Amino acid sequence: MLKLGLLGHGFVRWTGGQDFLRLVTASLAATGVPLELHALLPEPRRRFHERGWAGALWRSGRKWLGHPLPAPPSPAGEPLERLFSGHGVDVQVHRIEAGHAAIARASQRLGLQALLPADSALKPVVRVPWVGYIYDFQHRHLPQYFTADESASRDRRFRSTLSRAPSVIVNARDVAADIERYCPGHAARVFPLPFGAAPAAHWFALDSSATRSRYGIAGAYFIISSQFWQHKDHLTAFRAYAEMAKDHPGLTLVCTGSTEDHRDPAYFPGLLQSLASLGISERVRILGLIPKDDQISLLKDAVAVIQPTRFEGGPGGGAVYDAVALGVRSILSDIPVNLEIAEEGVSYFPTGDAASLADRMRAALATPYVRPSAQRLVESGQKRRSLCGSTLLESIEFARRQQRLRA
């Protein structure tokens, strides 16, 4: 039985990373190959005011001066153990210290035979074969959203991974093409993962009516589930919705996702001003970051998911994975990575073209659509995940074989 370590480093503190760990776990399970899986989750480093006697003294001083203490770090959503449950395979979860030495110790103690996914190059102290992961080259395609130092740091990080990892997984053929374009002559073998959308078993039992009632959403609605970052291009969707909303008085646009963009704190307030200028502030429901199950419940009852993004590292982003998994229609921008999706219920519009998007939304409203049965959705998802899992196993075996050759 193959013993694998699933690395949470770089993934567990953001929702997209958590979804990727779910995908890796479920896809490996779907292969049917006997596996022993261990999740290695780094404990966050304690901040100065949380450490020992020095931290206690610092906190006392702040209180005496009447200064507030920093808020505790916010949790990354649901309990992390849940990321690895419900996939048809037992995953043993281990909390370890941050750092490569801790990964090396845990790997030796547990007898692991390979590690994945590593979002940066692992140091030589880690002697177990490992599979690297490169998310995307957004800094090359949209350099205006990055400082020169951030772009240079990304380039160094990716080149290091490609020079030291025997195998590297990516979420799309488009990312693999970017690796050849921006990092030619690398040593690693790159494995693009097949589109692996599949429903979680409990999603079918979620009560969408109760969730809608709790959030005060009535009538027909479209949904966008993306962070409010500039490249997600919510404004195109807002303009499209404003164009058709006057003819559909009961129609709502629901938005979920974090409203913070650290690269431009003024971006979200600017979007709110745009909603007011378009006259649709009262009809666009911005819910912010909500629990995953609530997001899925709302997605299930939507007319369609809208994904107006100008850049993604994987086909459609997480929301479209979930929509395809549940047989919900999706309307996507026609960027190259999105066009890799060849699934029923997916349509496209020219990126940034609000009028074309409005036309697709009108068509979705006017066209009856019968979603596939739960059984068919489960079967289709299992096939996708099995193909994805087979690619993951191929990348693992390649890394192990290369390490044996180097020994």
VOGU-3710 file (C-alpha; in Angstrom, 3 decimals, decimal comma):
1> mlklgllghg> 0,000/0,000/0,000  1,351/3,393/-1,029  1,748/5,850/1,868  1,273/9,459/0,770  1,561/12,754/2,592  -0,819/15,573/1,650  0,838/18,922/2,335  -1,392/21,667/3,685  1,424/24,233/3,590  0,320/27,207/1,503
11> fvrwtggqdf> -3,199/25,822/0,983  -5,133/25,701/4,254  -5,402/29,449/4,881  -7,489/30,347/1,825  -10,650/28,870/0,330  -9,188/28,143/-3,117  -6,339/26,213/-1,525  -8,766/24,231/0,598  -10,798/23,339/-2,500  -7,615/22,147/-4,202
21> lrlvtaslaa> -6,780/19,853/-1,279  -10,316/18,445/-1,507  -9,784/17,812/-5,216  -6,466/16,022/-4,664  -7,847/13,870/-1,841  -11,073/12,908/-3,610  -9,314/12,233/-6,919  -6,778/9,901/-5,326  -9,617/8,090/-3,570  -11,557/7,731/-6,839
31> tgvplelhal> -8,789/5,661/-8,452  -9,564/2,673/-6,236  -5,832/2,115/-5,694  -5,041/1,072/-2,089  -3,576/4,155/-0,420  -2,718/5,285/3,075  -3,158/9,054/3,194  -1,737/11,399/5,806  -2,514/15,118/5,832  0,314/17,242/7,231
41> lpeprrrfhe> -1,106/20,563/8,400  1,275/23,265/9,627  0,482/24,913/12,934  0,449/28,717/12,481  3,395/30,458/14,071  2,348/32,310/17,199  2,651/36,064/16,961  4,870/37,966/19,404  2,033/38,950/21,744  0,976/35,305/22,020
51> rgwagalwrs> 4,397/33,986/23,128  5,571/33,297/26,688  6,461/35,838/29,367  7,534/38,481/26,842  4,113/38,324/25,201  2,370/38,532/28,584  4,408/41,618/29,481  3,600/43,195/26,118  -0,135/42,517/26,541  -0,115/43,963/30,068
61> grkwlghplp> 1,581/47,101/28,797  -0,992/47,538/26,056  -3,848/47,191/28,545  -2,242/49,616/31,022  -1,865/52,205/28,242  -5,463/51,642/27,169  -4,484/50,287/23,753  -6,519/47,454/22,218  -4,941/44,056/21,668  -4,677/42,763/18,079
71> appspagepl> -7,589/40,611/17,037  -6,878/36,874/16,901  -6,249/35,488/13,417  -9,510/34,585/11,709  -10,130/30,903/11,026  -9,801/29,603/7,494  -13,475/28,602/7,353  -14,664/25,130/8,306  -12,578/22,869/10,610  -9,626/21,752/8,528
81> erlfsghgvd> -10,198/18,081/9,334  -13,403/18,274/7,290  -11,390/18,953/4,138  -10,303/15,327/4,120  -13,559/13,610/5,103  -16,382/12,281/2,963  -14,191/11,226/0,031  -14,420/7,473/0,510  -10,944/7,146/2,016  -9,635/7,529/5,550
91> vqvhrieagh> -7,152/10,359/5,922  -5,097/10,666/9,095  -4,625/14,351/9,952  -1,418/15,453/11,688  -0,699/18,914/13,055  2,999/19,647/12,677  5,264/22,638/13,128  5,797/24,907/10,163  8,993/24,465/8,165  10,748/21,863/6,056
101> aaiarasqrl> 12,485/20,157/8,991  9,070/19,347/10,486  7,908/17,911/7,155  11,045/15,749/7,050  10,506/14,472/10,605  6,834/13,671/10,006  7,619/11,912/6,732  10,218/9,700/8,416  8,040/8,969/11,450  5,032/7,988/9,313
111> glqallpads> 7,024/6,097/6,705  5,694/8,214/3,839  6,742/7,275/0,322  5,840/10,546/-1,430  4,549/14,051/-0,702  2,202/16,358/-2,623  1,329/19,059/-3,457  4,320/21,267/-2,623  3,530/24,893/-3,469  7,230/25,774/-3,247
121> alkpvvrvpw> 10,442/23,788/-3,606  11,191/21,543/-0,625  14,685/21,699/0,844  17,100/18,719/0,678  16,348/17,909/4,324  13,126/16,377/2,960  14,364/13,092/1,513  10,972/11,735/0,442  10,050/12,098/-3,267  7,707/15,036/-3,740
131> vgyiydfqhr> 5,457/16,538/-6,393  5,510/20,294/-6,914  2,570/22,539/-7,736  2,456/25,764/-9,737  -0,800/27,681/-9,580  -0,640/30,243/-12,419  1,291/33,029/-14,152  -1,126/35,841/-13,458  1,812/38,158/-12,760  2,918/37,717/-16,371
141> hlpqyftade> -0,507/38,182/-17,938  -1,712/40,989/-15,642  1,490/42,652/-14,407  -0,396/45,809/-13,421  -1,699/43,990/-10,336  1,769/43,139/-8,997  4,785/45,072/-7,815  8,116/44,396/-9,508  9,289/42,595/-6,346  6,179/40,402/-6,244
151> sasrdrrfrs> 6,605/39,391/-9,880  10,301/38,645/-9,426  9,534/36,587/-6,306  6,975/34,512/-8,182  9,402/33,883/-11,029  12,123/32,745/-8,611  9,713/30,499/-6,756  8,437/28,810/-9,903  11,910/28,329/-11,377  13,099/26,807/-8,119
161> tlsrapsviv> 10,212/24,337/-8,109  10,761/23,448/-11,758  14,476/22,858/-11,212  14,181/20,781/-8,037  10,882/18,875/-8,349  10,961/15,751/-10,546  7,299/16,289/-11,389  4,966/19,295/-11,153  1,174/19,325/-11,303  -0,873/22,228/-12,670
171> nardvaadie> -4,617/22,842/-12,911  -4,821/23,416/-16,655  -3,132/22,875/-19,995  -3,007/26,655/-20,232  -0,728/26,816/-17,170  1,472/24,072/-18,637  1,809/26,153/-21,813  2,778/29,186/-19,727  5,517/27,156/-18,040  7,037/26,390/-21,436
181> rycpghaarv> 6,651/30,042/-22,453  8,110/31,669/-19,342  10,389/28,947/-17,909  11,860/27,148/-20,932  14,451/24,445/-20,422  13,204/23,353/-17,002  14,030/19,910/-15,626  10,636/18,884/-14,253  7,958/16,929/-16,047  4,670/18,837/-15,960
191> fplpfgaapa> 1,334/17,048/-15,459  -1,824/19,066/-16,276  -4,694/17,721/-14,181  -7,906/16,832/-16,045  -11,031/18,801/-15,122  -12,146/17,001/-11,977  -15,551/18,392/-11,008  -17,589/16,056/-8,801  -20,282/16,578/-6,151  -19,804/15,818/-2,464
201> ahwfaldssa> -22,380/13,284/-1,343  -23,978/15,550/1,263  -24,547/18,401/-1,218  -27,730/16,760/-2,512  -29,273/16,847/0,959  -28,602/20,525/1,594  -31,821/22,521/2,051  -31,591/25,348/-0,479  -34,958/26,803/0,523  -33,874/27,204/4,127
211> trsrygiaga> -30,582/28,782/3,080  -32,327/31,211/0,747  -34,735/32,154/3,503  -31,891/32,733/5,938  -30,164/35,126/3,513  -33,427/36,761/2,390  -33,196/35,696/-1,262  -36,476/35,221/-3,106  -37,352/34,639/-6,745  -34,992/33,857/-9,614
221> yfiissqfwq> -31,337/34,786/-9,304  -27,924/34,427/-10,909  -24,897/33,917/-8,687  -21,232/34,928/-8,755  -18,960/33,157/-6,268  -15,565/34,834/-6,515  -13,396/37,055/-4,387  -13,854/40,722/-5,149  -10,460/41,066/-6,814  -9,905/43,301/-9,814
231> hkdhltafra> -9,211/40,527/-12,310  -12,494/38,784/-11,411  -14,222/41,628/-13,295  -17,477/41,856/-11,355  -18,146/45,186/-13,064  -18,851/43,501/-16,413  -21,430/41,285/-14,705  -22,971/44,276/-12,915  -23,348/46,138/-16,207  -24,881/43,076/-17,866
241> yaemakdhpg> -27,319/42,607/-15,009  -28,273/46,314/-15,061  -29,052/46,037/-18,765  -31,521/43,197/-18,323  -32,794/43,907/-14,794  -35,308/46,538/-15,909  -37,147/43,884/-17,934  -37,064/41,349/-15,078  -38,164/43,126/-11,880  -38,059/39,980/-9,742
251> ltlvctgste> -34,547/38,950/-10,766  -31,654/39,170/-8,275  -27,879/38,928/-8,613  -26,245/37,188/-5,644  -22,517/37,550/-4,934  -20,466/35,518/-2,471  -16,770/35,793/-1,727  -14,332/37,929/0,215  -14,704/41,661/-0,378  -11,051/42,426/0,419
261> dhrdpayfpg> -8,378/42,998/-2,230  -5,090/43,765/-0,494  -3,643/45,038/-3,763  -6,251/47,799/-3,985  -8,309/48,463/-0,825  -10,324/51,080/-2,753  -11,506/48,552/-5,338  -14,542/47,174/-3,508  -15,824/50,593/-2,387  -15,503/51,644/-6,028
271> llqslaslgi> -17,666/48,692/-7,078  -20,333/49,755/-4,597  -20,317/53,208/-6,169  -20,744/51,602/-9,585  -23,766/49,664/-8,329  -25,300/52,924/-7,141  -24,562/54,637/-10,473  -26,180/51,742/-12,332  -29,241/51,939/-10,072  -29,051/48,301/-8,926
281> servrilgli> -27,656/48,545/-5,384  -30,862/47,172/-3,879  -31,030/44,240/-6,279  -27,451/42,955/-6,012  -27,037/40,928/-2,820  -23,404/40,893/-1,673  -23,116/38,245/1,038  -19,349/38,225/1,491  -17,479/35,090/2,499  -20,028/32,516/3,673
291> pkddqisllk> -19,739/28,851/4,741  -19,069/26,440/1,887  -22,310/24,521/2,390  -24,319/27,759/2,266  -22,593/28,701/-0,987  -23,423/25,289/-2,464  -27,057/25,560/-1,302  -27,451/28,903/-3,067  -25,672/27,661/-6,175  -28,102/24,719/-6,472
301> davaviqptr> -31,127/27,021/-6,916  -29,465/29,589/-9,204  -30,517/30,101/-12,818  -26,809/29,977/-13,638  -23,368/30,757/-12,270  -21,694/33,773/-13,870  -17,907/33,770/-14,117  -16,748/37,020/-15,798  -13,085/36,601/-14,803  -10,190/37,916/-16,880
311> feggpgggav> -7,751/35,336/-15,520  -7,822/31,956/-13,769  -5,254/29,308/-12,953  -7,790/26,519/-13,494  -10,772/26,108/-15,845  -13,648/28,238/-14,549  -12,326/28,589/-11,012  -13,852/26,802/-8,031  -17,431/27,994/-8,521  -17,680/26,477/-11,992
321> ydavalgvrs> -16,229/23,189/-10,716  -19,077/23,095/-8,216  -21,687/24,154/-10,791  -20,682/21,451/-13,279  -20,602/18,917/-10,468  -24,224/19,756/-9,604  -25,520/20,194/-13,155  -26,046/23,958/-12,748  -25,544/26,058/-15,865  -22,499/28,323/-16,089
331> ilsdipvnle> -21,828/31,406/-18,214  -18,091/32,009/-18,537  -15,731/34,534/-20,064  -13,949/33,059/-23,064  -10,394/33,268/-21,747  -8,239/30,316/-22,928  -8,214/28,429/-19,630  -12,027/28,495/-19,411  -12,336/27,088/-22,910  -10,746/23,861/-21,668
341> iaeegvsyfp> -14,123/22,935/-20,159  -16,181/20,710/-22,425  -19,234/20,011/-20,309  -22,996/20,193/-20,703  -24,582/23,446/-19,523  -21,481/25,621/-20,000  -21,641/28,631/-22,340  -19,276/31,492/-23,078  -19,282/35,209/-23,807  -16,491/37,515/-25,064
351> tgdaasladr> -14,425/38,630/-22,085  -15,422/42,068/-20,834  -18,455/42,309/-23,151  -21,400/43,197/-20,896  -23,939/43,251/-23,740  -23,032/39,706/-24,810  -23,177/38,504/-21,235  -26,644/40,060/-20,855  -27,757/38,151/-23,954  -26,502/34,850/-22,464
361> mraalatpyv> -28,304/35,619/-19,211  -31,562/36,348/-21,057  -31,206/33,077/-22,952  -30,672/31,159/-19,710  -33,799/32,703/-18,205  -35,882/31,942/-21,274  -34,649/28,383/-21,909  -36,045/25,539/-19,801  -33,276/23,376/-18,403  -33,611/19,974/-16,773
371> rpsaqrlves> -30,636/19,131/-14,635  -29,216/15,604/-14,726  -30,293/13,211/-11,989  -28,223/12,909/-8,840  -27,160/9,420/-9,894  -25,892/10,661/-13,245  -24,071/13,581/-11,599  -22,357/11,223/-9,161  -21,350/8,823/-11,934  -20,008/11,627/-14,141
381> gqkrrslcgs> -18,110/13,115/-11,216  -16,593/9,764/-10,329  -15,271/9,364/-13,878  -13,737/12,850/-13,851  -12,152/12,340/-10,463  -10,785/8,936/-11,463  -9,045/10,480/-14,483  -7,670/13,261/-12,310  -6,505/10,774/-9,700  -4,760/8,653/-12,324
391> tllesiefar> -2,781/11,708/-13,416  -1,847/12,426/-9,804  -0,631/8,841/-9,341  1,352/9,108/-12,561  3,064/12,264/-11,284  3,841/10,550/-7,967  5,269/7,455/-9,605  7,409/9,608/-11,903  8,828/11,478/-8,887  9,586/8,217/-7,082
401> rqqrlra> 11,199/6,697/-10,161  13,397/9,763/-10,690  14,557/9,667/-7,086  15,488/6,000/-7,414  17,495/6,816/-10,555  19,366/9,592/-8,740  20,186/7,403/-5,736
//
